């Protein structure tokens, strides 16, 4: 399926997209660090973190990846799964759910609605699957900007959590 919103085309992803996703993740670490945020993802490029490239490969082969493109260039990625990562201290929902495992956009294209378009696509895919609940977890530190982003996109805070020293927030959105 190819959704198009504001010139953004969303297509299914594959293993061939792993390098582009890793590039976006690496650039996000640089961007966060330049803003003084070294807590969320640390300072090591994602592609150099132990297990980082393998995780992205699993995302593109074992989950449901989607790639946002502008004029054929990958500018964002979304990975959906049937529940939260087993590595996170988050319980699965008491009902069927779709879970956003990864949402990333290329910082060079910031402000163009890429993240919002990918989340709208996630909601549509969740509805198409006959599931009413879409959830996500995110870093809740700093000034709470990431939590606010998800709230602007229709999500509601549910459960805060702590992953080691990393403050997190689970958010949910009803899509049915």
VEXSENU-305671 format. One line per 4 residues: number of its first residue (from 1); their letters; for each residue x negated, y negated, z negated of N, C-alpha, C, O. Coordinates in steps of 0.1 Angstrom, whole numbers. Layout:
VEXSENU-305671
NUM) a) X:Y:Z:X:Y:Z:X:Y:Z:X:Y:Z  ...
***
This chain:
VEXSENU-305671
1) xxxx) -8:12:0:0:0:0:-9:-12:0:-19:-13:-7  -5:-22:8:-12:-35:8:-3:-46:4:5:-50:12  -5:-51:-8:2:-63:-13:-6:-75:-9:-18:-75:-10  1:-86:-5:-6:-98:-2:1:-109:-10:13:-112:-8
5) xxxx) -7:-117:-18:-3:-128:-25:-13:-139:-24:-24:-137:-27  -9:-151:-19:-18:-162:-18:-30:-159:-10:-41:-163:-14  -29:-151:0:-40:-147:8:-48:-135:3:-58:-131:9  -44:-131:-9:-51:-120:-16:-45:-107:-12:-33:-105:-13
9) xxxx) -53:-98:-6:-48:-85:-2:-52:-75:-12:-64:-75:-16  -43:-67:-17:-47:-56:-27:-45:-43:-20:-34:-40:-14  -56:-35:-21:-56:-22:-15:-61:-11:-25:-67:-15:-35  -58:1:-22:-63:12:-31:-78:11:-30:-84:9:-20
13) xxxx) -85:14:-41:-100:15:-42:-105:29:-40:-97:38:-41  -118:30:-39:-124:43:-38:-138:42:-43:-143:32:-47  -145:54:-43:-159:54:-47:-168:44:-39:-177:39:-45  -164:42:-27:-172:32:-19:-171:18:-24:-180:10:-21
17) xxxx) -162:15:-33:-161:2:-39:-169:0:-52:-170:-11:-57  -175:11:-57:-182:11:-70:-193:0:-69:-194:-7:-79  -201:-1:-59:-212:-11:-59:-206:-26:-60:-212:-34:-67  -195:-29:-53:-189:-42:-54:-184:-44:-68:-185:-56:-73
21) xxxx) -178:-34:-74:-173:-36:-88:-184:-38:-98:-183:-47:-106  -195:-31:-96:-207:-33:-105:-213:-47:-103:-217:-53:-113  -213:-52:-90:-218:-65:-88:-209:-75:-95:-214:-85:-101  -196:-74:-95:-187:-83:-102:-189:-82:-117:-189:-92:-124
25) xxxx) -191:-70:-122:-193:-69:-137:-206:-75:-141:-207:-82:-151  -217:-73:-133:-230:-79:-136:-228:-95:-136:-234:-101:-144  -222:-100:-126:-220:-114:-125:-212:-120:-136:-214:-131:-141  -202:-112:-141:-194:-116:-153:-202:-117:-165:-200:-126:-173
29) xxxx) -212:-108:-167:-221:-109:-179:-229:-122:-178:-230:-129:-188  -234:-125:-166:-242:-137:-164:-234:-149:-167:-238:-158:-175  -221:-149:-162:-212:-160:-164:-209:-162:-179:-209:-173:-184  -205:-151:-186:-202:-152:-200:-214:-157:-208:-212:-166:-216
33) xxxx) -226:-151:-205:-238:-156:-212:-241:-170:-210:-245:-177:-220  -239:-175:-198:-241:-190:-195:-231:-199:-203:-234:-210:-206  -220:-193:-207:-210:-200:-215:-212:-198:-230:-205:-203:-238  -223:-191:-234:-226:-188:-248:-219:-176:-253:-221:-173:-265
37) xxxx) -213:-168:-245:-206:-156:-250:-215:-144:-247:-216:-139:-236  -222:-140:-258:-230:-128:-257:-224:-117:-265:-230:-106:-265  -213:-119:-271:-207:-109:-279:-198:-99:-271:-197:-87:-274  -191:-104:-262:-181:-96:-255:-187:-84:-247:-183:-73:-250
41) xxxx) -196:-87:-239:-203:-76:-231:-218:-76:-233:-224:-68:-226  -223:-84:-242:-237:-84:-245:-245:-91:-234:-239:-100:-227  -258:-89:-233:-266:-96:-223:-272:-87:-212:-278:-93:-203  -271:-74:-213:-276:-65:-203:-266:-64:-192:-254:-62:-194
45) xxxx) -271:-65:-179:-262:-64:-168:-255:-50:-169:-261:-40:-173  -242:-50:-165:-234:-38:-167:-240:-26:-159:-240:-15:-164  -246:-29:-147:-252:-18:-139:-265:-12:-146:-269:-2:-142  -270:-19:-156:-282:-14:-163:-278:-8:-177:-287:-3:-184
49) xxxx) -266:-9:-181:-262:-3:-194:-261:12:-193:-257:17:-182  -265:19:-203:-264:33:-203:-249:37:-200:-240:33:-208  -247:45:-190:-233:50:-187:-225:40:-179:-214:43:-175  -230:28:-177:-222:18:-169:-219:22:-155:-207:22:-152
53) xxxx) -229:25:-147:-225:29:-133:-217:42:-133:-208:43:-124  -219:51:-142:-212:64:-142:-197:61:-146:-188:67:-140  -195:51:-155:-181:48:-158:-174:42:-146:-162:45:-144  -180:33:-139:-174:27:-127:-171:38:-117:-161:38:-110
57) xxxx) -180:47:-115:-178:58:-106:-165:67:-110:-157:70:-102  -164:69:-123:-153:76:-128:-140:68:-126:-130:74:-122  -141:55:-128:-129:47:-126:-124:48:-111:-112:48:-109  -134:49:-102:-130:49:-88:-126:63:-83:-121:65:-72
61) xxxx) -129:73:-91:-126:87:-86:-116:94:-95:-108:103:-90  -115:91:-108:-106:98:-117:-93:90:-121:-84:95:-126  -94:77:-118:-82:68:-122:-76:62:-109:-78:67:-98  -68:52:-111:-62:45:-99:-68:32:-98:-63:22:-104
65) xxxx) -78:30:-89:-84:17:-87:-77:10:-76:-72:15:-66  -77:-4:-77:-72:-13:-67:-82:-24:-65:-88:-29:-75  -84:-28:-53:-93:-39:-49:-86:-50:-43:-78:-49:-34  -89:-62:-49:-83:-75:-43:-94:-80:-33:-106:-80:-36
69) xxxx) -89:-84:-21:-97:-89:-11:-92:-103:-6:-80:-105:-6  -102:-111:-2:-99:-124:5:-107:-123:18:-119:-122:17  -100:-123:29:-107:-122:42:-116:-110:43:-127:-111:49  -112:-99:37:-119:-87:38:-130:-85:28:-137:-75:28
73) xxxx) -132:-95:20:-143:-95:9:-137:-91:-4:-127:-97:-9  -143:-81:-11:-138:-77:-24:-140:-89:-34:-151:-93:-35  -129:-93:-41:-130:-104:-50:-125:-101:-64:-125:-109:-73  -120:-88:-65:-114:-84:-78:-111:-69:-78:-110:-63:-68
77) xxxx) -110:-64:-90:-107:-50:-91:-98:-47:-104:-99:-54:-114  -90:-37:-102:-81:-33:-113:-82:-18:-113:-82:-11:-103  -82:-12:-125:-82:2:-127:-70:5:-137:-70:0:-148  -61:14:-132:-50:18:-140:-52:33:-144:-58:41:-137
81) xxxx) -47:36:-156:-47:50:-161:-34:52:-168:-26:43:-170  -33:64:-174:-21:68:-181:-22:65:-196:-12:68:-203  -33:60:-200:-34:56:-214:-47:50:-217:-55:48:-208  -50:46:-229:-62:39:-233:-74:48:-232:-73:60:-232
85) xxxx) -86:42:-231:-98:49:-231:-100:57:-244:-97:51:-255  -104:70:-244:-106:77:-256:-117:71:-265:-118:74:-277  -126:63:-259:-136:56:-267:-131:44:-275:-138:40:-284  -119:40:-272:-114:28:-279:-105:33:-291:-99:44:-290
89) xxxx) -105:26:-302:-97:29:-314:-82:25:-312:-77:18:-320  -76:30:-301:-63:27:-298:-55:39:-295:-59:48:-288  -43:40:-302:-35:52:-300:-27:51:-287:-23:40:-283  -24:62:-280:-15:62:-268:-1:57:-273:2:59:-285
93) xxxx) 6:52:-264:20:47:-267:28:60:-270:25:71:-266  39:57:-277:49:68:-280:58:71:-268:68:79:-269  55:66:-256:63:68:-244:53:67:-233:42:63:-234  58:72:-221:49:71:-209:45:56:-207:52:47:-209
97) xxxx) 32:55:-203:27:41:-201:17:41:-189:12:52:-185  14:30:-184:3:27:-175:-6:18:-183:-1:9:-190  -19:20:-182:-29:12:-190:-39:6:-181:-45:13:-172  -41:-7:-182:-51:-14:-175:-65:-11:-182:-68:-16:-193
101) xxxx) -73:-3:-175:-86:1:-180:-97:-10:-177:-106:-12:-184  -95:-16:-165:-104:-26:-161:-97:-37:-152:-89:-33:-144  -100:-49:-155:-96:-60:-147:-108:-70:-146:-113:-75:-156  -112:-72:-134:-124:-81:-131:-122:-89:-119:-116:-83:-109
105) xxxx) -126:-101:-119:-126:-109:-106:-140:-115:-104:-147:-117:-114  -143:-118:-92:-155:-124:-88:-155:-138:-92:-146:-146:-88  -164:-143:-101:-164:-156:-106:-165:-167:-96:-161:-178:-98  -171:-163:-84:-172:-173:-73:-159:-177:-68:-157:-187:-61
109) xxxx) -148:-169:-71:-135:-172:-66:-125:-175:-77:-113:-173:-76  -131:-180:-88:-122:-183:-100:-112:-194:-96:-114:-202:-88  -100:-192:-103:-90:-202:-101:-80:-200:-89:-72:-208:-86  -82:-188:-82:-74:-185:-70:-63:-175:-73:-56:-171:-64
113) xxxx) -61:-172:-86:-50:-163:-90:-53:-148:-87:-44:-140:-86  -66:-144:-87:-69:-130:-84:-65:-121:-95:-59:-111:-93  -68:-125:-107:-64:-117:-119:-49:-115:-120:-44:-105:-123  -42:-127:-118:-28:-126:-119:-22:-118:-108:-12:-110:-111
117) xxxx) -27:-118:-96:-22:-110:-85:-25:-95:-88:-16:-87:-85  -36:-92:-94:-39:-78:-97:-30:-73:-108:-25:-62:-108  -27:-82:-118:-17:-78:-129:-3:-76:-123:4:-67:-128  1:-85:-114:14:-83:-108:15:-70:-100:25:-63:-100
121) xxxx) 4:-66:-94:3:-53:-87:4:-42:-97:10:-32:-94  -3:-43:-108:-2:-33:-118:12:-31:-123:16:-19:-125  19:-42:-125:33:-41:-129:42:-34:-119:50:-25:-122  39:-37:-106:47:-31:-95:44:-16:-94:53:-8:-92
125) xxxx) 31:-12:-96:27:2:-95:33:9:-107:37:21:-106  34:3:-119:40:9:-130:54:12:-128:59:23:-131  62:2:-123:76:4:-120:78:15:-109:86:23:-111  69:15:-99:70:25:-88:68:39:-94:74:49:-89
129) xxxx) 61:40:-104:58:53:-111:70:57:-120:70:68:-126  80:48:-121:91:51:-130:88:49:-145:94:55:-154  77:41:-148:73:39:-161:76:24:-165:75:15:-156  81:22:-177:85:9:-182:74:1:-189:76:-11:-190
133) xxxx) 64:7:-194:54:1:-202:40:0:-196:35:10:-192  35:-12:-195:22:-15:-191:14:-21:-202:19:-31:-208  3:-15:-206:-5:-21:-217:-19:-24:-212:-24:-19:-202  -26:-32:-220:-40:-35:-218:-46:-38:-232:-40:-42:-241
137) xxxx) -59:-37:-232:-67:-42:-244:-77:-51:-239:-82:-50:-228  -81:-60:-248:-91:-70:-244:-98:-75:-256:-94:-73:-268  -109:-82:-253:-117:-89:-264:-109:-101:-269:-104:-108:-261  -108:-102:-282:-100:-112:-288:-108:-123:-295:-103:-131:-302
141) xxxx) -121:-122:-292:-131:-132:-299:-131:-145:-291:-122:-148:-283  -141:-153:-295:-142:-166:-289:-130:-174:-293:-126:-174:-304  -125:-182:-284:-113:-190:-286:-100:-183:-282:-90:-190:-282  -101:-170:-280:-89:-163:-276:-84:-165:-262:-72:-162:-259
145) xxxx) -93:-170:-253:-89:-173:-239:-84:-161:-232:-74:-162:-224  -90:-150:-234:-86:-138:-226:-72:-133:-231:-64:-129:-222  -70:-133:-244:-56:-129:-249:-46:-139:-243:-35:-135:-238  -49:-152:-243:-40:-162:-237:-37:-159:-222:-26:-161:-217
149) xxxx) -48:-155:-215:-46:-152:-201:-36:-141:-199:-27:-142:-191  -37:-130:-207:-27:-119:-205:-13:-124:-210:-3:-120:-204  -12:-132:-220:1:-137:-224:7:-146:-213:19:-145:-210  -1:-154:-206:4:-162:-194:9:-153:-183:17:-157:-175
153) xxxx) 5:-140:-183:9:-131:-173:19:-121:-178:20:-110:-173  27:-124:-188:38:-117:-192:36:-106:-203:45:-99:-206  24:-106:-209:21:-96:-219:23:-102:-233:22:-114:-235  26:-94:-242:29:-98:-256:19:-90:-265:16:-78:-263
157) xxxx) 13:-97:-275:4:-91:-284:11:-80:-292:23:-81:-296  4:-69:-294:10:-58:-302:0:-55:-314:2:-60:-325  -10:-48:-311:-19:-44:-322:-33:-49:-321:-40:-47:-310  -38:-57:-331:-52:-60:-331:-60:-48:-335:-55:-39:-341
161) xxxx) -73:-48:-331:-82:-37:-335:-96:-42:-336:-99:-53:-332  -104:-33:-342:-119:-36:-343:-126:-25:-337:-125:-13:-342  -134:-27:-327:-143:-17:-322:-157:-20:-325:-163:-29:-319  -162:-13:-335:-175:-17:-342:-173:-31:-347:-166:-33:-357
165) xxxx) -180:-41:-342:-179:-55:-346:-171:-63:-336:-171:-75:-337  -166:-57:-326:-159:-63:-315:-144:-65:-318:-137:-55:-319  -139:-77:-320:-125:-79:-322:-117:-77:-309:-120:-84:-299  -106:-69:-310:-98:-66:-298:-84:-68:-301:-79:-70:-312
169) xxxx) -76:-69:-290:-62:-70:-291:-55:-62:-280:-59:-62:-268  -45:-54:-284:-37:-46:-274:-25:-55:-271:-19:-62:-280  -22:-56:-258:-10:-63:-254:-2:-54:-245:-7:-45:-239  12:-57:-245:21:-48:-238:30:-57:-229:33:-69:-233
173) xxxx) 35:-51:-218:45:-58:-210:55:-47:-205:51:-37:-200  67:-51:-207:78:-42:-202:80:-46:-187:82:-58:-183  80:-36:-178:82:-39:-164:94:-33:-158:97:-36:-146  102:-25:-166:114:-19:-161:126:-27:-161:137:-23:-156
***
